[in-house]
Structures are given as structure tokens and as C-alpha cells.
């Protein structure tokens, strides 16, 4: 397991470092994982903590017990041969320990949020996570160190949020994180500044309505775009549209695909 996990981690890291933009459409259970993995061109899977929590009836924000989160992640990992990176929120009180448990399941990358904790504490968490990964025999573990500089702006201007994101992201990279995740950094000028500060193929973003085109993000040197809870929202929107159609006397929409 350790050798297979280490090899998948190295492969996932190589996908981030390639000049081609890595796109991952987030999944939340075995059915969604298999549906995404079966689409040609899919090279990796990412879980969405918000979507897993919602599936199990919890509000987002570490309200789901860590054991339930990891159990859901485990089922996803066992359902695919693709590398899987897991959204582990802020680490459930023990980022290094939670990541080590995830690695034991075969997870090869993780999002860990800083929650805008004091920078020294956030840096120590990054160092501890990467140390735990090395101790587990997975030195290329794809930690996607998330800063909430734009999410929790605390009244800062967008330019001030950018400055904070750059400071924290550089500190995370210096602490050993291979990538930095900056959700809600959406303006082209901000993306350009973040890539310039971190280096090409180090920045990861989330795709949201109105985001820059993927081809443009690739040209700017972004490493990865994921979709967080939006993929589940797309699926549930389709479900509601089906229900609306049934209520109006229609049946299944044309083009509905059978799934194994």
C-alpha cells in the first residue's frame, strides 16, 4: 500500500507541475466518483468536504465527525485506481494526524485550510503535515495548503487580501507545501500576482460562476482548478429539473446516460 500510495502521490504531483492545467471535478460518494472517473480525460479525483457533509446531513465547517469524513473518503479511494486528494477542512483539530490517517487509506493529497489562524500556527500545521507524510513514506504528498485570505476578509480591501494571501502562501511553500489554494481569488490581476509570487504551477483555484476561462488560467501558469461543492450543486440542480419535468408531465430528459 505504501509503495502504491507513494507512486500515486508522485504521479499527482507531476500532474500539478505539468504546464497543462489540472482540472478535478470534486466527488462526494462512490457513485459520483465512478461517474467522474469514467469520463475520458479524467486523471485524478478530489473529494469535497462540503458535499460529503451535506450527503450525511451535516453543515459544512468540521461539523461532521472526522471518522465519518474519513469513512466516506475511504470508500471513494477504494472505488478507483486514480489518485485521490481529499478535502480535510482544517484537519479536525489534528492536521498531521488526520492526514496520516488519510494516507493509510491511500489518499495522496489533501486540502488543509488555515482558517486565518495566526501565521506561525498555520505554518507549523503545514510543516507537521508534510513531516507526517514523509514519515509515512509519501514524500510527494500533494498538500494543497489553503489560505482563507479572501474568504475571511475581515473588512480588508481586495488588494489587502491579495497581500495577505501572498504572505501566507509564500510561508506555506517555504514550509514544504507543494501548492497553495486561494479560493475567491478571481480577478485576472490577482491571479497574475499570485502566480508571480508563488511561481508557475504552484497556485490552485476553485472554479465558480464567472471565473476566468480554463485556457486563460493555464496560460497564466495556474496548476489546478477544482470545483468544490459546485459539482454536487450541478447534480442536484439536474435532479430538481427532473422533478419539475415529471410534475409537468414529462419523463426522463433525452440524453440521460446509463451508469454502471
C-alpha positions as a Python dict, from the first residue, in 0.01 Angstrom:
ca = {
    (1, 'X'): (0, 0, 0),
    (2, 'X'): (275, 248, 90),
    (3, 'X'): (460, 195, -240),
    (4, 'X'): (137, 226, -440),
    (5, 'X'): (36, 535, -243),
    (6, 'X'): (378, 693, -286),
    (7, 'X'): (370, 628, -661),
    (8, 'X'): (21, 778, -695),
    (9, 'X'): (134, 1083, -498),
    (10, 'X'): (431, 1133, -729),
    (11, 'X'): (202, 1099, -1029),
    (12, 'X'): (-43, 1352, -887),
    (13, 'X'): (240, 1595, -812),
    (14, 'X'): (362, 1558, -1170),
    (15, 'X'): (11, 1644, -1294),
    (16, 'X'): (25, 1965, -1092),
    (17, 'X'): (372, 2053, -1220),
    (18, 'X'): (289, 1996, -1587),
    (19, 'X'): (220, 2307, -1797),
    (20, 'X'): (-125, 2168, -1878),
    (21, 'X'): (-385, 2281, -1627),
    (22, 'X'): (-505, 2000, -1398),
    (23, 'X'): (-882, 2004, -1358),
    (24, 'X'): (-1057, 1799, -1092),
    (25, 'X'): (-1435, 1782, -1062),
    (26, 'X'): (-1500, 1709, -696),
    (27, 'X'): (-1686, 1398, -582),
    (28, 'X'): (-1866, 1301, -263),
    (29, 'X'): (-1951, 930, -278),
    (30, 'X'): (-1876, 616, -475),
    (31, 'X'): (-2142, 683, -741),
    (32, 'X'): (-2012, 1032, -816),
    (33, 'X'): (-1652, 910, -805),
    (34, 'X'): (-1719, 638, -1059),
    (35, 'X'): (-1920, 871, -1281),
    (36, 'X'): (-1637, 1126, -1292),
    (37, 'X'): (-1360, 867, -1323),
    (38, 'X'): (-1533, 704, -1620),
    (39, 'X'): (-1521, 1023, -1828),
    (40, 'X'): (-1225, 1011, -2070),
    (41, 'X'): (-959, 1262, -1978),
    (42, 'X'): (-1011, 1238, -1602),
    (43, 'X'): (-669, 1195, -1442),
    (44, 'X'): (-740, 1245, -1071),
    (45, 'X'): (-1022, 1275, -822),
    (46, 'X'): (-1078, 1523, -541),
    (47, 'X'): (-1332, 1495, -264),
    (48, 'X'): (-1539, 1792, -145),
    (49, 'X'): (-1580, 1822, 230),
    (50, 'X'): (-1890, 2039, 197),
    (51, 'X'): (-2054, 1784, -33),
    (52, 'X'): (-1969, 1485, 187),
    (53, 'X'): (-2101, 1666, 493),
    (54, 'X'): (-2421, 1758, 308),
    (55, 'X'): (-2464, 1399, 190),
    (56, 'X'): (-2456, 1286, 552),
    (57, 'X'): (-2672, 1566, 687),
    (58, 'X'): (-2410, 1795, 841),
    (59, 'X'): (-2341, 2163, 793),
    (60, 'X'): (-2003, 2248, 643),
    (61, 'X'): (-1721, 2360, 871),
    (62, 'X'): (-1596, 2049, 1055),
    (63, 'X'): (-1939, 1967, 1197),
    (64, 'X'): (-1906, 1616, 1054),
    (65, 'X'): (-1708, 1382, 1282),
    (66, 'X'): (-1367, 1307, 1138),
    (67, 'X'): (-1436, 932, 1143),
    (68, 'X'): (-1740, 978, 919),
    (69, 'X'): (-1548, 1202, 681),
    (70, 'X'): (-1262, 955, 652),
    (71, 'X'): (-1503, 664, 608),
    (72, 'X'): (-1658, 840, 308),
    (73, 'X'): (-1313, 921, 167),
    (74, 'X'): (-1208, 559, 214),
    (75, 'X'): (-1497, 432, 5),
    (76, 'X'): (-1407, 674, -273),
    (77, 'X'): (-1040, 571, -272),
    (78, 'X'): (-1133, 203, -289),
    (79, 'X'): (-1366, 270, -585),
    (80, 'X'): (-1095, 397, -823),
    (81, 'X'): (-740, 345, -942),
    (82, 'X'): (-694, 719, -994),
    (83, 'X'): (-502, 930, -743),
    (84, 'X'): (-737, 1086, -486),
    (85, 'X'): (-684, 1409, -297),
    (86, 'X'): (-915, 1478, -4),
    (87, 'X'): (-1059, 1800, 132),
    (88, 'X'): (-990, 1767, 505),
    (89, 'X'): (-1104, 2115, 607),
    (90, 'X'): (-872, 2244, 881),
    (91, 'X'): (-761, 1898, 988),
    (92, 'X'): (-1025, 1836, 1258),
    (93, 'X'): (-804, 1957, 1541),
    (94, 'X'): (-504, 1748, 1436),
    (95, 'X'): (-397, 1820, 1077),
    (96, 'X'): (-93, 1591, 1080),
    (97, 'X'): (-278, 1305, 1248),
    (98, 'X'): (-577, 1337, 1017),
    (99, 'X'): (-354, 1341, 710),
    (100, 'X'): (-165, 1036, 836),
    (101, 'X'): (-495, 851, 875),
    (102, 'X'): (-592, 958, 522),
    (103, 'X'): (-260, 835, 381),
    (104, 'X'): (-324, 500, 545),
    (105, 'X'): (-642, 484, 335),
    (106, 'X'): (-448, 556, 15),
    (107, 'X'): (-513, 930, -10),
    (108, 'X'): (-225, 1108, -186),
    (109, 'X'): (-312, 1474, -136),
    (110, 'X'): (-522, 1698, 84),
    (111, 'X'): (-663, 2045, 124),
    (112, 'X'): (-592, 2189, 469),
    (113, 'X'): (-740, 2531, 549),
    (114, 'X'): (-557, 2792, 752),
    (115, 'X'): (-882, 2948, 875),
    (116, 'X'): (-676, 3267, 908),
    (117, 'X'): (-517, 3134, 1225),
    (118, 'X'): (-200, 3315, 1334),
    (119, 'X'): (51, 3262, 1057),
    (120, 'X'): (302, 3086, 1283),
    (121, 'X'): (38, 2830, 1382),
    (122, 'X'): (-66, 2776, 1021),
    (123, 'X'): (297, 2726, 915),
    (124, 'X'): (351, 2473, 1192),
    (125, 'X'): (47, 2280, 1066),
    (126, 'X'): (195, 2268, 714),
    (127, 'X'): (530, 2150, 848),
    (128, 'X'): (361, 1885, 1061),
    (129, 'X'): (151, 1755, 771),
    (130, 'X'): (447, 1726, 536),
    (131, 'X'): (654, 1565, 812),
    (132, 'X'): (381, 1309, 873),
    (133, 'X'): (366, 1235, 500),
    (134, 'X'): (742, 1181, 482),
    (135, 'X'): (728, 955, 788),
    (136, 'X'): (454, 756, 613),
    (137, 'X'): (677, 705, 310),
    (138, 'X'): (492, 953, 86),
    (139, 'X'): (731, 1248, 43),
    (140, 'X'): (545, 1376, -265),
    (141, 'X'): (218, 1410, -76),
    (142, 'X'): (20, 1682, -254),
    (143, 'X'): (-70, 1916, 27),
    (144, 'X'): (-284, 2194, -116),
    (145, 'X'): (-230, 2448, 160),
    (146, 'X'): (-535, 2672, 162),
    (147, 'X'): (-536, 3031, 277),
    (148, 'X'): (-869, 3195, 353),
    (149, 'X'): (-733, 3545, 297),
    (150, 'X'): (-1013, 3626, 50),
    (151, 'X'): (-1279, 3408, 218),
    (152, 'X'): (-1238, 3567, 562),
    (153, 'X'): (-1151, 3916, 451),
    (154, 'X'): (-1244, 4081, 785),
    (155, 'X'): (-1313, 4409, 608),
    (156, 'X'): (-989, 4413, 408),
    (157, 'X'): (-990, 4551, 56),
    (158, 'X'): (-926, 4306, -230),
    (159, 'X'): (-574, 4445, -263),
    (160, 'X'): (-510, 4389, 108),
    (161, 'X'): (-649, 4035, 79),
    (162, 'X'): (-405, 3974, -204),
    (163, 'X'): (-112, 4093, 7),
    (164, 'X'): (-215, 3863, 292),
    (165, 'X'): (-262, 3568, 55),
    (166, 'X'): (84, 3620, -91),
    (167, 'X'): (246, 3644, 252),
    (168, 'X'): (74, 3332, 381),
    (169, 'X'): (114, 3136, 59),
    (170, 'X'): (487, 3203, 42),
    (171, 'X'): (521, 3093, 403),
    (172, 'X'): (336, 2769, 328),
    (173, 'X'): (558, 2698, 29),
    (174, 'X'): (868, 2766, 239),
    (175, 'X'): (729, 2522, 497),
    (176, 'X'): (714, 2245, 237),
    (177, 'X'): (369, 2267, 82),
    (178, 'X'): (390, 2197, -292),
    (179, 'X'): (77, 2402, -375),
    (180, 'X'): (-123, 2690, -233),
    (181, 'X'): (-501, 2711, -269),
    (182, 'X'): (-652, 3061, -274),
    (183, 'X'): (-1031, 3039, -306),
    (184, 'X'): (-1216, 3351, -425),
    (185, 'X'): (-910, 3492, -598),
    (186, 'X'): (-1095, 3550, -921),
    (187, 'X'): (-965, 3866, -1088),
    (188, 'X'): (-702, 3822, -1356),
    (189, 'X'): (-470, 4074, -1191),
    (190, 'X'): (-489, 3882, -864),
    (191, 'X'): (-417, 3550, -1034),
    (192, 'X'): (-121, 3702, -1216),
    (193, 'X'): (18, 3843, -891),
    (194, 'X'): (-24, 3511, -708),
    (195, 'X'): (149, 3313, -981),
    (196, 'X'): (431, 3567, -988),
    (197, 'X'): (469, 3538, -611),
    (198, 'X'): (448, 3159, -585),
    (199, 'X'): (595, 3054, -919),
    (200, 'X'): (420, 2874, -1205),
    (201, 'X'): (227, 2556, -1129),
    (202, 'X'): (203, 2634, -757),
    (203, 'X'): (-134, 2812, -739),
    (204, 'X'): (-464, 2626, -727),
    (205, 'X'): (-808, 2783, -762),
    (206, 'X'): (-1174, 2692, -745),
    (207, 'X'): (-1399, 2719, -1046),
    (208, 'X'): (-1704, 2934, -974),
    (209, 'X'): (-1966, 3103, -1191),
    (210, 'X'): (-1799, 3385, -1381),
    (211, 'X'): (-1444, 3254, -1329),
    (212, 'X'): (-1171, 3314, -1583),
    (213, 'X'): (-1172, 3061, -1870),
    (214, 'X'): (-967, 2748, -1808),
    (215, 'X'): (-745, 2812, -2109),
    (216, 'X'): (-661, 3155, -1972),
    (217, 'X'): (-576, 3013, -1631),
    (218, 'X'): (-348, 2758, -1796),
    (219, 'X'): (-171, 3034, -1988),
    (220, 'X'): (-124, 3225, -1662),
    (221, 'X'): (54, 2928, -1500),
    (222, 'X'): (-214, 2805, -1261),
    (223, 'X'): (-156, 2446, -1150),
    (224, 'X'): (-507, 2323, -1083),
    (225, 'X'): (-873, 2416, -1081),
    (226, 'X'): (-1120, 2221, -870),
    (227, 'X'): (-1493, 2273, -822),
    (228, 'X'): (-1564, 2214, -453),
    (229, 'X'): (-1936, 2185, -378),
    (230, 'X'): (-2035, 2318, -720),
    (231, 'X'): (-2029, 1973, -882),
    (232, 'X'): (-2282, 1847, -629),
    (233, 'X'): (-2493, 2158, -687),
    (234, 'X'): (-2491, 2087, -1062),
    (235, 'X'): (-2604, 1729, -996),
    (236, 'X'): (-2878, 1835, -756),
    (237, 'X'): (-2993, 2106, -996),
    (238, 'X'): (-3034, 1837, -1262),
    (239, 'X'): (-3231, 1627, -1013),
    (240, 'X'): (-3465, 1916, -933),
    (241, 'X'): (-3512, 1985, -1302),
    (242, 'X'): (-3610, 1621, -1349),
    (243, 'X'): (-3865, 1651, -1070),
    (244, 'X'): (-4002, 1971, -1223),
    (245, 'X'): (-4035, 1796, -1557),
    (246, 'X'): (-4213, 1498, -1401),
    (247, 'X'): (-4455, 1732, -1224),
    (248, 'X'): (-4527, 1892, -1560),
    (249, 'X'): (-4597, 1555, -1721),
    (250, 'X'): (-4262, 1490, -1885),
    (251, 'X'): (-4035, 1191, -1826),
    (252, 'X'): (-3661, 1145, -1824),
    (253, 'X'): (-3471, 1404, -2023),
    (254, 'X'): (-3318, 1299, -2353),
    (255, 'X'): (-2954, 1207, -2331),
    (256, 'X'): (-2976, 1051, -1985),
    (257, 'X'): (-2687, 806, -1963),
    (258, 'X'): (-2697, 463, -1803),
    (259, 'X'): (-2436, 425, -1527),
    (260, 'X'): (-2272, 104, -1418),
}
